[in-house]
Amino acid sequence: MKAESSGLILGISIGVVIGVFLAILALYCIRYQRKRAQINSSSSRRAATLPIRTNGVDTCTVLSDSTMGADSPRHYEKSVNGMSLWFDGFKKSSVVSASGIPEYCYRDLQKATQNFTTLIGQGAFGPVYKAQMSTGETVAVKVLASDSKQGEKEFQTEFVFERVTYANLSAPPPCGSNSPSDDLIGFGSPPSGPGSCSQVKLLGRLHHRNLLNLVGYCADKGKNMLIYAYMSNGNLASHLYNEKMEPLSWDRRVHTALDVARGVEYLHDGAVPPVIHRDIKSSNILLDQSMRARVSDFGLSREEMVDGHASNLRGTFGYLDPEYICTRTFTKKSDVYSYGVLLFELIAARNPLQGLMEYVELAAMNAGGGTGWEEIADPRLEGNFDIQELNEVAALAYKCVNRVPKKRPSMRSTVQVLTRILKSRHSKKHTGTPLSAMPEEVAIDIDQAEGQTPVRQLKREESFDSMDTDL
Ligand SMILES: Nc1ncnc2c1ncn2[C@@H]1O[C@H](COP(=O)(O)OP(=O)(O)OP(=O)(O)O)[C@@H](O)[C@H]1O
């Protein structure tokens, strides 16, 4: 009996020991499996976020496609390694430079522009050509005229953007003015030079649906060229002033005003460090194939010439903030002034160099209490506009051109006012219409007006980028 019970105890003990051993083994196996799974997933995540490398050159930044529309040379179809076709097509001839922007060789651009015969425009920088890349993408190539001092400066400004702007800021302002006001853009610390990572960050991060971004450049065989997304509907000025073109509808003009306001708002409040455009004007607003506007030439400024001599003033006469002319201090509010002139151009289709603002001042004497601005409306509109809306846009424009910079609204406020105008237009027209039933463009504008993507939270450019991809 005793032997029997001690055998039983021994059996139970052995059973317990084996059970515990098996449980420990099972736990160990589970933990091992989990760890393996974690290692696998983190290594694949790492692979997915590795910066683009082309020809062994690190880009320091992954290029965003957030600015790309249908006209863009980079409507990405991701290839296996995460690089776009845009790069793949040019692997042999282009490299992604240290600035993060792909560099192309002269020969390829010569071929793409049929030996530079496809002229589409001429600016102070030099001629602009339409180019058909071998991938089938269409781009615009700005060639720096070899005799153009302006162009050389501009190339430097656009390409070595941060360095030049910083240098401008640190120069003592002329006209006895004080150092730049708090309003003025500033860069935290001097960048370390061309090709540095701080420069990469600036150029690589200026992405917005309403900005025309640099998509490549060429510095080969003594030629400097800048490559941009091709905007098939040209510039806004030609739509306003070319009698051969269909006049823009009032509706399109308000949407254009909002697109531009959003692009500039991004430069002022979304970009880090903030950027002042310095040359907002209708010829710097380009229209894509769906007539959405993109602001071009941001951050650079041409020097105005007076009787063949450099005036020391950057920007374009007719759009220049009078306060800047006096103090030589350019602020965000100087951009707001130029934007106000552009708004009046949209309303009246009159060139600022041909007395637009004198015309506006005359009309302002009669306009008051939110009425009376309709007398300056573009005759080609043939009265096809909502009078109240036109008066609201004109009142906003008039605030933007206030002589006192502090009384001008911020670009963020202009975006809010314009979205409110669009919102009330559509609620008047479609009372009770759900947003989802409205045309996409309108729904997007109203969405943002209602703060579904609160701008205040979009201080960082990454947030603006993610907003762009929604557009
Ligand atoms: N990306 C583009 N897509 C289509 N057309 C373009 C593009 N870039 C420029 N153009 C055309 O070329 C013209 C000249 O452009 P550019 O930026 O060199 O000068 P601008 O802005 O018109 O004048 P300025 O140099 O005096 O400021 C533009 O007005 C536009 O018609």
The ligand as a Tripos MOL2 file, in Angstrom:
@<TRIPOS>MOLECULE
LIG
   31    33     1     0     0
SMALL
NO_CHARGES

@<TRIPOS>ATOM
      1 N1          6.1670   75.1330  -66.7340 N.pl3     1 LIG1
      2 C1          5.6930   75.7950  -67.7650 C.ar      1 LIG1
      3 N2          4.7220   75.2670  -68.5220 N.ar      1 LIG1
      4 C2          4.2180   75.9430  -69.5630 C.ar      1 LIG1
      5 N3          4.6290   77.1740  -69.9230 N.ar      1 LIG1
      6 C3          5.6040   77.7490  -69.2020 C.ar      1 LIG1
      7 C4          6.1870   77.0910  -68.0890 C.ar      1 LIG1
      8 N4          7.1230   77.9160  -67.5630 N.ar      1 LIG1
      9 C5          7.1120   79.0330  -68.2960 C.ar      1 LIG1
     10 N5          6.2120   78.9540  -69.2910 N.ar      1 LIG1
     11 C6          5.9010   79.9720  -70.2880 C.3       1 LIG1
     12 O1          7.0630   80.7230  -70.5320 O.3       1 LIG1
     13 C7          6.8350   82.0910  -70.2130 C.3       1 LIG1
     14 C8          8.1070   82.7110  -69.6650 C.3       1 LIG1
     15 O2          8.2950   82.2090  -68.3660 O.3       1 LIG1
     16 P1          9.3520   82.8390  -67.3570 P.3       1 LIG1
     17 O3          9.0410   82.3100  -66.0220 O.co2     1 LIG1
     18 O4         10.7200   82.6210  -67.8820 O.co2     1 LIG1
     19 O5          9.1150   84.3780  -67.4710 O.3       1 LIG1
     20 P2          7.9250   85.2800  -66.9290 P.3       1 LIG1
     21 O6          7.6220   84.8510  -65.5480 O.co2     1 LIG1
     22 O7          6.8060   85.2710  -67.9240 O.co2     1 LIG1
     23 O8          8.5920   86.6970  -66.9420 O.3       1 LIG1
     24 P3          9.7600   87.2600  -66.0200 P.3       1 LIG1
     25 O9         10.9500   86.4060  -66.2240 O.co2     1 LIG1
     26 O10         9.9280   88.6280  -66.5310 O.co2     1 LIG1
     27 O11         9.2600   87.2040  -64.6110 O.co2     1 LIG1
     28 C9          5.6770   82.0710  -69.2260 C.3       1 LIG1
     29 O12         4.9900   83.2830  -69.2220 O.3       1 LIG1
     30 C10         4.8430   80.9050  -69.7330 C.3       1 LIG1
     31 O13         3.9980   81.3370  -70.7510 O.3       1 LIG1
@<TRIPOS>BOND
     1     1     2 1
     2     2     3 ar
     3     2     7 ar
     4     3     4 ar
     5     4     5 ar
     6     5     6 ar
     7     6     7 ar
     8     6    10 ar
     9     7     8 ar
    10     8     9 ar
    11     9    10 ar
    12    10    11 1
    13    11    12 1
    14    11    30 1
    15    12    13 1
    16    13    14 1
    17    13    28 1
    18    14    15 1
    19    15    16 1
    20    16    17 2
    21    16    18 1
    22    16    19 1
    23    19    20 1
    24    20    21 2
    25    20    22 1
    26    20    23 1
    27    23    24 1
    28    24    25 2
    29    24    26 1
    30    24    27 1
    31    28    29 1
    32    28    30 1
    33    30    31 1
@<TRIPOS>SUBSTRUCTURE
     1 LIG1         1 GROUP 0 **** ****
